[in-house]
């Protein structure tokens, strides 16, 4: 194992951004992961197919300028609060807060300048750990409290582990995840990928993609991934939840949540034989099928990112959680520590 560093570019204000690469010289499943200090973005993940050929299985860009110009959260850390908050409003301790609007009238993924657009401080911990840290000051995007956040990336033989940690000096809300777009072929559509999601229910949404508060059963709907099926097998069915989003962009309520790691999702791509399992400690999983990619973005190797070019499996707490008493709370008290882990485990079949 080794860690290397190179300059990835400079922002318009002169700040330098670095790209760290974690390499496993003897890796049989995962050989290399690269992470930018801009947004903590996972820039590449090189994974073997059944023939032992390594390919990059995440969408992204070759240069910092492209990440800045294409703010679609490619590979980025998302915070302070992932997903949507209705009208950007929430109450905590009897105080009403108004967050920035950046998704129509709603607040999405931490606002106009969320964690995905911040330069994180990096500490390499050889041979296989990169720790990123960022101080989100009180009032940033109108969130209360100074929040000290960390994300540690650990590369092992067959997995990438991300450990999230945060503390605050005043009560606030926190919900951090990673927004990597996966394509186990490396390019083309993900509609033929086979997905299993261990979720009996999901949080239904209204037309603006904000949860209604209802926790709906997946049974007898296109949302049912309890048994493996192709992502594209039902994506065009006349079902209102799919119509709102043009595909999947929903939070699934994961089975057996108790705060410990467990395997909740399995993604399989037949031509390469690659398998991705997701093991989180969080109660929800946002499954997004790349519906809003539209061919206007050109990524690595000159690949045009068309609709359904990549998918996201984002372990997190539920969208709009501060406004629904029946959802697990995302409040973080000043005497508490926010801790969550996600493991992306790769294999071949």
SETI-113734 format. One record per residue (C-alpha): residue number from 1; residue in one letter; x, y, z. Coordinates in nm, 4 decimals, padded with zeros to 6 digits. Layout:
(rec NUM; "a"; (X; Y; Z))
...
% end
This chain:
(rec 1; "x"; (00.0000; 00.0000; 00.0000))
(rec 2; "x"; (00.1130; 00.3562; -00.0654))
(rec 3; "x"; (-00.0195; 00.7132; -00.0779))
(rec 4; "x"; (00.0934; 00.9733; -00.3288))
(rec 5; "x"; (00.0011; 01.3378; -00.3776))
(rec 6; "x"; (00.0025; 01.5769; -00.6701))
(rec 7; "x"; (-00.1374; 01.9209; -00.7401))
(rec 8; "x"; (-00.4787; 01.8938; -00.9056))
(rec 9; "x"; (-00.5145; 02.2641; -00.9868))
(rec 10; "x"; (-00.5919; 02.6037; -00.8428))
(rec 11; "x"; (-00.9210; 02.7765; -00.7762))
(rec 12; "x"; (-00.9893; 03.1274; -00.9041))
(rec 13; "x"; (-00.8884; 03.2697; -00.5656))
(rec 14; "x"; (-00.5498; 03.0995; -00.5842))
(rec 15; "x"; (-00.6149; 02.8167; -00.3397))
(rec 16; "x"; (-00.4392; 02.4966; -00.4357))
(rec 17; "x"; (-00.6241; 02.1668; -00.4620))
(rec 18; "x"; (-00.4442; 01.8344; -00.4324))
(rec 19; "x"; (-00.5217; 01.4878; -00.5584))
(rec 20; "x"; (-00.4243; 01.1987; -00.3316))
(rec 21; "x"; (-00.3953; 00.8474; -00.4697))
(rec 22; "x"; (-00.4129; 00.5391; -00.2507))
(rec 23; "x"; (-00.2535; 00.2430; -00.4295))
(rec 24; "x"; (-00.2589; -00.1268; -00.3483))
(rec 25; "x"; (00.0219; -00.2719; -00.5605))
(rec 26; "x"; (-00.0978; -00.6257; -00.4923))
(rec 27; "x"; (-00.4688; -00.5503; -00.4998))
(rec 28; "x"; (-00.6706; -00.8257; -00.6630))
(rec 29; "x"; (-01.0047; -00.6393; -00.6513))
(rec 30; "x"; (-00.9295; -00.2683; -00.5962))
(rec 31; "x"; (-00.5913; -00.1384; -00.7062))
(rec 32; "x"; (-00.6246; 00.2372; -00.6740))
(rec 33; "x"; (-00.8475; 00.5165; -00.5418))
(rec 34; "x"; (-00.7907; 00.8889; -00.6050))
(rec 35; "x"; (-00.9470; 01.1615; -00.3905))
(rec 36; "x"; (-00.9412; 01.5386; -00.4442))
(rec 37; "x"; (-00.9297; 01.7856; -00.1588))
(rec 38; "x"; (-01.1923; 01.9894; -00.3479))
(rec 39; "x"; (-01.5164; 01.8534; -00.2092))
(rec 40; "x"; (-01.3431; 01.5382; -00.0898))
(rec 41; "x"; (-01.4392; 01.4007; -00.4309))
(rec 42; "x"; (-01.3585; 01.0405; -00.5169))
(rec 43; "x"; (-01.2069; 01.1035; -00.8593))
(rec 44; "x"; (-01.1385; 00.7420; -00.9588))
(rec 45; "x"; (-01.1745; 00.3861; -00.8314))
(rec 46; "x"; (-00.9944; 00.1173; -01.0316))
(rec 47; "x"; (-01.1506; -00.2260; -00.9945))
(rec 48; "x"; (-01.0746; -00.5602; -01.1624))
(rec 49; "x"; (-01.3165; -00.7480; -01.3858))
(rec 50; "x"; (-01.3389; -01.1267; -01.4050))
(rec 51; "x"; (-01.0388; -01.1329; -01.6414))
(rec 52; "x"; (-00.8282; -00.9301; -01.3987))
(rec 53; "x"; (-00.8466; -00.6148; -01.6114))
(rec 54; "x"; (-00.8767; -00.2943; -01.4084))
(rec 55; "x"; (-01.1133; -00.0135; -01.5084))
(rec 56; "x"; (-01.2301; 00.3060; -01.3442))
(rec 57; "x"; (-01.5858; 00.2513; -01.2172))
(rec 58; "x"; (-01.6813; 00.6033; -01.1043))
(rec 59; "x"; (-01.7816; 00.9033; -01.3147))
(rec 60; "x"; (-01.5801; 01.2217; -01.2854))
(rec 61; "x"; (-01.3242; 01.4482; -01.4509))
(rec 62; "x"; (-00.9547; 01.4741; -01.5255))
(rec 63; "x"; (-00.9152; 01.8369; -01.4102))
(rec 64; "x"; (-01.0198; 02.0576; -01.1216))
(rec 65; "x"; (-01.1713; 02.3136; -01.3600))
(rec 66; "x"; (-01.4202; 02.0545; -01.4827))
(rec 67; "x"; (-01.5307; 01.9750; -01.1271))
(rec 68; "x"; (-01.5865; 02.3450; -01.0611))
(rec 69; "x"; (-01.7774; 02.3987; -01.3870))
(rec 70; "x"; (-01.9951; 02.0874; -01.3533))
(rec 71; "x"; (-02.1491; 02.1019; -01.0045))
(rec 72; "x"; (-02.3385; 01.7719; -01.0170))
(rec 73; "x"; (-02.1728; 01.6423; -00.6987))
(rec 74; "x"; (-01.9519; 01.3916; -00.8856))
(rec 75; "x"; (-01.7895; 01.1789; -00.6135))
(rec 76; "x"; (-01.8209; 01.4562; -00.3572))
(rec 77; "x"; (-01.8804; 01.4698; 00.0154))
(rec 78; "x"; (-02.2307; 01.6039; 00.0782))
(rec 79; "x"; (-02.3187; 01.8188; 00.3800))
(rec 80; "x"; (-02.3967; 01.9703; 00.6096))
(rec 81; "x"; (-02.7289; 01.8056; 00.5350))
(rec 82; "x"; (-02.7575; 01.5667; 00.2436))
(rec 83; "x"; (-03.0696; 01.5591; 00.0290))
(rec 84; "x"; (-03.3654; 01.7963; 00.0318))
(rec 85; "x"; (-03.5087; 02.0095; 00.3106))
(rec 86; "x"; (-03.8528; 02.1466; 00.2283))
(rec 87; "x"; (-03.8369; 02.5210; 00.1600))
(rec 88; "x"; (-03.5043; 02.5234; 00.3429))
(rec 89; "x"; (-03.6837; 02.5511; 00.6755))
(rec 90; "x"; (-03.6449; 02.3620; 01.0006))
(rec 91; "x"; (-03.6881; 02.4219; 01.3721))
(rec 92; "x"; (-03.4491; 02.3191; 01.6472))
(rec 93; "x"; (-03.4886; 02.3910; 02.0173))
(rec 94; "x"; (-03.7851; 02.6125; 01.9365))
(rec 95; "x"; (-03.5824; 02.8302; 01.6969))
(rec 96; "x"; (-03.6752; 02.8554; 01.3292))
(rec 97; "x"; (-03.3963; 02.8462; 01.0712))
(rec 98; "x"; (-03.4052; 02.9425; 00.7044))
(rec 99; "x"; (-03.1440; 02.7754; 00.4868))
(rec 100; "x"; (-03.0420; 02.8791; 00.1367))
(rec 101; "x"; (-03.2648; 02.7811; -00.1564))
(rec 102; "x"; (-03.0704; 02.6030; -00.4295))
(rec 103; "x"; (-03.3226; 02.3508; -00.5635))
(rec 104; "x"; (-03.6242; 02.5583; -00.6567))
(rec 105; "x"; (-03.7745; 02.6664; -00.3256))
(rec 106; "x"; (-03.5972; 02.3833; -00.1434))
(rec 107; "x"; (-03.2530; 02.3300; 00.0096))
(rec 108; "x"; (-03.0442; 02.0517; -00.1452))
(rec 109; "x"; (-02.7184; 01.8875; -00.0360))
(rec 110; "x"; (-02.6042; 02.1619; 00.1995))
(rec 111; "x"; (-02.6855; 02.4613; -00.0164))
(rec 112; "x"; (-02.5158; 02.6759; -00.2770))
(rec 113; "x"; (-02.1720; 02.6204; -00.1240))
(rec 114; "x"; (-02.1984; 02.2940; 00.0617))
(rec 115; "x"; (-01.9239; 02.0496; 00.1540))
(rec 116; "x"; (-01.8887; 01.9540; -00.2129))
(rec 117; "x"; (-01.7480; 02.2991; -00.2977))
(rec 118; "x"; (-01.5097; 02.3369; -00.0026))
(rec 119; "x"; (-01.1374; 02.2700; 00.0030))
(rec 120; "x"; (-01.0680; 02.0163; 00.2758))
(rec 121; "x"; (-00.7475; 01.9888; 00.4776))
(rec 122; "x"; (-00.5754; 01.6578; 00.4132))
(rec 123; "x"; (-00.3558; 01.4372; 00.6296))
(rec 124; "x"; (-00.2044; 01.1260; 00.4753))
(rec 125; "x"; (-00.1742; 00.8370; 00.7176))
(rec 126; "x"; (00.0388; 00.5757; 00.5387))
(rec 127; "x"; (00.0061; 00.3156; 00.4206))
(rec 128; "x"; (-00.3645; 00.3297; 00.3320))
(rec 129; "x"; (-00.5615; 00.6112; 00.5030))
(rec 130; "x"; (-00.6395; 00.9664; 00.3927))
(rec 131; "x"; (-00.8082; 01.1906; 00.6494))
(rec 132; "x"; (-00.9890; 01.5052; 00.5345))
(rec 133; "x"; (-01.1118; 01.7747; 00.7724))
(rec 134; "x"; (-01.3129; 02.0930; 00.7392))
(rec 135; "x"; (-01.4448; 02.3543; 00.9831))
(rec 136; "x"; (-01.7916; 02.4686; 00.8777))
(rec 137; "x"; (-01.8401; 02.7925; 01.0648))
(rec 138; "x"; (-02.1651; 02.8991; 01.2308))
(rec 139; "x"; (-02.3922; 03.0679; 00.9801))
(rec 140; "x"; (-02.2445; 02.8948; 00.6757))
(rec 141; "x"; (-02.5448; 02.8397; 00.4465))
(rec 142; "x"; (-02.7378; 02.9591; 00.7580))
(rec 143; "x"; (-02.6709; 02.6455; 00.9638))
(rec 144; "x"; (-02.6211; 02.6974; 01.3385))
(rec 145; "x"; (-02.3033; 02.5985; 01.5230))
(rec 146; "x"; (-01.9382; 02.5672; 01.4313))
(rec 147; "x"; (-01.9133; 02.2143; 01.2929))
(rec 148; "x"; (-01.5802; 02.0302; 01.2825))
(rec 149; "x"; (-01.6172; 01.7584; 01.0203))
(rec 150; "x"; (-01.3875; 01.4750; 00.9166))
(rec 151; "x"; (-01.3971; 01.2051; 00.6506))
(rec 152; "x"; (-01.1355; 00.9290; 00.6535))
(rec 153; "x"; (-01.0848; 00.7117; 00.3445))
(rec 154; "x"; (-00.9252; 00.3702; 00.3949))
(rec 155; "x"; (-00.8286; 00.1443; 00.1038))
(rec 156; "x"; (-00.8208; -00.2293; 00.1707))
(rec 157; "x"; (-00.7768; -00.5223; -00.0693))
(rec 158; "x"; (-01.1414; -00.5416; -00.1710))
(rec 159; "x"; (-01.3035; -00.2324; -00.0265))
(rec 160; "x"; (-01.3055; 00.1415; 00.0233))
(rec 161; "x"; (-01.4154; 00.2495; 00.3693))
(rec 162; "x"; (-01.5302; 00.6021; 00.4580))
(rec 163; "x"; (-01.5579; 00.7005; 00.8248))
(rec 164; "x"; (-01.7474; 01.0225; 00.8967))
(rec 165; "x"; (-01.7040; 01.2204; 01.2179))
(rec 166; "x"; (-01.8331; 01.5601; 01.3325))
(rec 167; "x"; (-01.8694; 01.7669; 01.6492))
(rec 168; "x"; (-02.0390; 02.1015; 01.7073))
(rec 169; "x"; (-02.0240; 02.3814; 01.9638))
(rec 170; "x"; (-02.3998; 02.4454; 01.9314))
(rec 171; "x"; (-02.6952; 02.2219; 01.8507))
(rec 172; "x"; (-02.7351; 02.1779; 01.4754))
(rec 173; "x"; (-02.8406; 01.9244; 01.2109))
(rec 174; "x"; (-02.6000; 01.6966; 01.0228))
(rec 175; "x"; (-02.6405; 01.4350; 00.7498))
(rec 176; "x"; (-02.3233; 01.3566; 00.5518))
(rec 177; "x"; (-02.2779; 01.1136; 00.2636))
(rec 178; "x"; (-02.0786; 01.0550; -00.0536))
(rec 179; "x"; (-02.2231; 01.1177; -00.4004))
(rec 180; "x"; (-02.0155; 00.8900; -00.6239))
(rec 181; "x"; (-02.1700; 00.7859; -00.9548))
(rec 182; "x"; (-02.0907; 00.4198; -01.0238))
(rec 183; "x"; (-02.0847; 00.2359; -01.3540))
(rec 184; "x"; (-01.9348; -00.1090; -01.3148))
(rec 185; "x"; (-01.8681; -00.1320; -01.6915))
(rec 186; "x"; (-01.6821; 00.2004; -01.6823))
(rec 187; "x"; (-01.9081; 00.3548; -01.9466))
(rec 188; "x"; (-02.2439; 00.3133; -02.1175))
(rec 189; "x"; (-02.5765; 00.2729; -01.9423))
(rec 190; "x"; (-02.6408; 00.1397; -01.5920))
(rec 191; "x"; (-02.9920; 00.0207; -01.6827))
(rec 192; "x"; (-02.8606; -00.3351; -01.7293))
(rec 193; "x"; (-02.6919; -00.3434; -01.3872))
(rec 194; "x"; (-02.8645; -00.5835; -01.1473))
(rec 195; "x"; (-02.9527; -00.4274; -00.8114))
(rec 196; "x"; (-03.0607; -00.5780; -00.4814))
(rec 197; "x"; (-03.1715; -00.3444; -00.2013))
(rec 198; "x"; (-03.2667; -00.4828; 00.1394))
(rec 199; "x"; (-03.5511; -00.2390; 00.1993))
(rec 200; "x"; (-03.9147; -00.3179; 00.2652))
(rec 201; "x"; (-04.0182; 00.0458; 00.2269))
(rec 202; "x"; (-03.9193; 00.3888; 00.0994))
(rec 203; "x"; (-04.0030; 00.7508; 00.1759))
(rec 204; "x"; (-04.2502; 00.8614; -00.0910))
(rec 205; "x"; (-04.2071; 01.2057; -00.2444))
(rec 206; "x"; (-04.4243; 01.4776; -00.3924))
(rec 207; "x"; (-04.3677; 01.6408; -00.7291))
(rec 208; "x"; (-04.0815; 01.8546; -00.5951))
(rec 209; "x"; (-03.9036; 01.5360; -00.4763))
(rec 210; "x"; (-03.9438; 01.6280; -00.1084))
(rec 211; "x"; (-04.0782; 01.3477; 00.1152))
(rec 212; "x"; (-04.4463; 01.3576; 00.1997))
(rec 213; "x"; (-04.3763; 01.1929; 00.5363))
(rec 214; "x"; (-04.5293; 00.8632; 00.4262))
(rec 215; "x"; (-04.3193; 00.5512; 00.4588))
(rec 216; "x"; (-04.4569; 00.3382; 00.1765))
(rec 217; "x"; (-04.4187; -00.0329; 00.1092))
(rec 218; "x"; (-04.2162; -00.1360; -00.1946))
(rec 219; "x"; (-04.4355; -00.4431; -00.2436))
(rec 220; "x"; (-04.6051; -00.4704; -00.5846))
(rec 221; "x"; (-04.4351; -00.1524; -00.7097))
(rec 222; "x"; (-04.1308; -00.0786; -00.9313))
(rec 223; "x"; (-03.9541; 00.0249; -00.6083))
(rec 224; "x"; (-03.9160; -00.3376; -00.5035))
(rec 225; "x"; (-03.5505; -00.4429; -00.5277))
(rec 226; "x"; (-03.5670; -00.7024; -00.2527))
(rec 227; "x"; (-03.4789; -00.9571; -00.5205))
(rec 228; "x"; (-03.2152; -00.8751; -00.7784))
(rec 229; "x"; (-03.3443; -00.7151; -01.0974))
(rec 230; "x"; (-03.2167; -00.4963; -01.3783))
(rec 231; "x"; (-03.2453; -00.1275; -01.2932))
(rec 232; "x"; (-03.4093; -00.0622; -01.6289))
(rec 233; "x"; (-03.6638; -00.3431; -01.6005))
(rec 234; "x"; (-03.9400; -00.1217; -01.4578))
(rec 235; "x"; (-03.7983; 00.2288; -01.4760))
(rec 236; "x"; (-04.0416; 00.3385; -01.7487))
(rec 237; "x"; (-04.3557; 00.1974; -01.5885))
(rec 238; "x"; (-04.6434; 00.4459; -01.5365))
(rec 239; "x"; (-04.5886; 00.4855; -01.1631))
(rec 240; "x"; (-04.6198; 00.8309; -01.0097))
(rec 241; "x"; (-04.2995; 00.8112; -00.8034))
(rec 242; "x"; (-04.0944; 00.7351; -01.1140))
(rec 243; "x"; (-04.2790; 01.0005; -01.3109))
(rec 244; "x"; (-04.1818; 01.2702; -01.0618))
(rec 245; "x"; (-03.8122; 01.1941; -01.1019))
(rec 246; "x"; (-03.7715; 01.0452; -01.4497))
(rec 247; "x"; (-03.6373; 00.7322; -01.2819))
(rec 248; "x"; (-03.5186; 00.6443; -00.9344))
(rec 249; "x"; (-03.4235; 00.9229; -00.6943))
(rec 250; "x"; (-03.5636; 00.7948; -00.3663))
(rec 251; "x"; (-03.4615; 00.7191; -00.0120))
(rec 252; "x"; (-03.5044; 00.3528; 00.0777))
(rec 253; "x"; (-03.5672; 00.2583; 00.4408))
(rec 254; "x"; (-03.3042; -00.0047; 00.5084))
(rec 255; "x"; (-03.3850; -00.3185; 00.6993))
(rec 256; "x"; (-03.2330; -00.4034; 01.0378))
(rec 257; "x"; (-03.0948; -00.0621; 01.1259))
(rec 258; "x"; (-02.9210; -00.0565; 01.4644))
(rec 259; "x"; (-02.6167; 00.1597; 01.3887))
(rec 260; "x"; (-02.3863; -00.1283; 01.2989))
(rec 261; "x"; (-02.2382; -00.2154; 00.9599))
(rec 262; "x"; (-02.4396; -00.4566; 00.7482))
(rec 263; "x"; (-02.4706; -00.5386; 00.3794))
(rec 264; "x"; (-02.7785; -00.3622; 00.2418))
(rec 265; "x"; (-02.7191; -00.3337; -00.1332))
(rec 266; "x"; (-02.5607; -00.5431; -00.4077))
(rec 267; "x"; (-02.4922; -00.4206; -00.7599))
(rec 268; "x"; (-02.3870; -00.6651; -01.0331))
(rec 269; "x"; (-02.2793; -00.6048; -01.3940))
(rec 270; "x"; (-02.2774; -00.9170; -01.6079))
(rec 271; "x"; (-02.0305; -00.8360; -01.8865))
(rec 272; "x"; (-01.7471; -00.7479; -01.6469))
(rec 273; "x"; (-01.8559; -00.9696; -01.3606))
(rec 274; "x"; (-01.7983; -00.6821; -01.1200))
(rec 275; "x"; (-01.9958; -00.6717; -00.7958))
(rec 276; "x"; (-02.0351; -00.3793; -00.5578))
(rec 277; "x"; (-02.1768; -00.4278; -00.2107))
(rec 278; "x"; (-02.2617; -00.1350; 00.0142))
(rec 279; "x"; (-02.2332; -00.1729; 00.3912))
(rec 280; "x"; (-02.3424; 00.1360; 00.5886))
(rec 281; "x"; (-02.4336; 00.2206; 00.9456))
(rec 282; "x"; (-02.7051; 00.4651; 00.8319))
(rec 283; "x"; (-03.0812; 00.3983; 00.8232))
(rec 284; "x"; (-03.1467; 00.5091; 00.4651))
(rec 285; "x"; (-03.0099; 00.4732; 00.1140))
(rec 286; "x"; (-03.0727; 00.7276; -00.1583))
(rec 287; "x"; (-03.0761; 00.5371; -00.4858))
(rec 288; "x"; (-03.0374; 00.7735; -00.7805))
(rec 289; "x"; (-03.0282; 00.6360; -01.1354))
(rec 290; "x"; (-02.8651; 00.9365; -01.3029))
(rec 291; "x"; (-03.1914; 01.0754; -01.4386))
(rec 292; "x"; (-03.0710; 01.4344; -01.4656))
(rec 293; "x"; (-02.7592; 01.3571; -01.6672))
(rec 294; "x"; (-02.8487; 01.4798; -02.0144))
(rec 295; "x"; (-02.5472; 01.4526; -02.2432))
(rec 296; "x"; (-02.4287; 01.8063; -02.1727))
(rec 297; "x"; (-02.1321; 01.6903; -01.9620))
(rec 298; "x"; (-01.8185; 01.5244; -02.0969))
(rec 299; "x"; (-01.6223; 01.3308; -01.8373))
(rec 300; "x"; (-01.3031; 01.1282; -01.8181))
(rec 301; "x"; (-01.1717; 00.9755; -02.1425))
(rec 302; "x"; (-01.4075; 01.2033; -02.3370))
(rec 303; "x"; (-01.7115; 00.9989; -02.2336))
(rec 304; "x"; (-02.0394; 01.1869; -02.2711))
(rec 305; "x"; (-02.2546; 01.1406; -01.9642))
(rec 306; "x"; (-02.5983; 01.0637; -02.1022))
(rec 307; "x"; (-02.9055; 00.9911; -01.8933))
(rec 308; "x"; (-02.8490; 00.6776; -01.6832))
(rec 309; "x"; (-02.4698; 00.6893; -01.7366))
(rec 310; "x"; (-02.4099; 00.6314; -01.3655))
(rec 311; "x"; (-02.5957; 00.5569; -01.0461))
(rec 312; "x"; (-02.5543; 00.6689; -00.6872))
(rec 313; "x"; (-02.6022; 00.4591; -00.3751))
(rec 314; "x"; (-02.5842; 00.7143; -00.0953))
(rec 315; "x"; (-02.6180; 00.5861; 00.2627))
(rec 316; "x"; (-02.7628; 00.8624; 00.4793))
(rec 317; "x"; (-03.0424; 00.9661; 00.7100))
(rec 318; "x"; (-03.3767; 01.0423; 00.5494))
(rec 319; "x"; (-03.4398; 01.3512; 00.3332))
(rec 320; "x"; (-03.6150; 01.6398; 00.5097))
(rec 321; "x"; (-03.5685; 01.4551; 00.8402))
(rec 322; "x"; (-03.5836; 01.7720; 01.0567))
(rec 323; "x"; (-03.9433; 01.8258; 00.9426))
(rec 324; "x"; (-04.0765; 01.4742; 01.0056))
(rec 325; "x"; (-04.1052; 01.3452; 01.3606))
(rec 326; "x"; (-04.1456; 00.9876; 01.2310))
(rec 327; "x"; (-03.8011; 00.9950; 01.0611))
(rec 328; "x"; (-03.4753; 00.9248; 01.2491))
(rec 329; "x"; (-03.3438; 01.2551; 01.3821))
(rec 330; "x"; (-03.0483; 01.4345; 01.2229))
(rec 331; "x"; (-03.0038; 01.6711; 01.5196))
(rec 332; "x"; (-02.6509; 01.6822; 01.6607))
(rec 333; "x"; (-02.6188; 01.8184; 02.0136))
(rec 334; "x"; (-02.3051; 01.9959; 02.1232))
(rec 335; "x"; (-02.2095; 01.7198; 02.3679))
(rec 336; "x"; (-02.2510; 01.4489; 02.1030))
(rec 337; "x"; (-02.0265; 01.3042; 01.8318))
(rec 338; "x"; (-02.1612; 01.2330; 01.4846))
(rec 339; "x"; (-02.0160; 00.9034; 01.3618))
(rec 340; "x"; (-02.1100; 00.7004; 01.0577))
(rec 341; "x"; (-01.9335; 00.4556; 00.8288))
(rec 342; "x"; (-01.9863; 00.3368; 00.4726))
(rec 343; "x"; (-01.7988; 00.0481; 00.3116))
(rec 344; "x"; (-01.7950; -00.0085; -00.0645))
(rec 345; "x"; (-01.6859; -00.3708; -00.1152))
(rec 346; "x"; (-01.5893; -00.4990; -00.4594))
(rec 347; "x"; (-01.5633; -00.8523; -00.5970))
(rec 348; "x"; (-01.6160; -01.0445; -00.9207))
(rec 349; "x"; (-01.8618; -01.3163; -01.0120))
% end
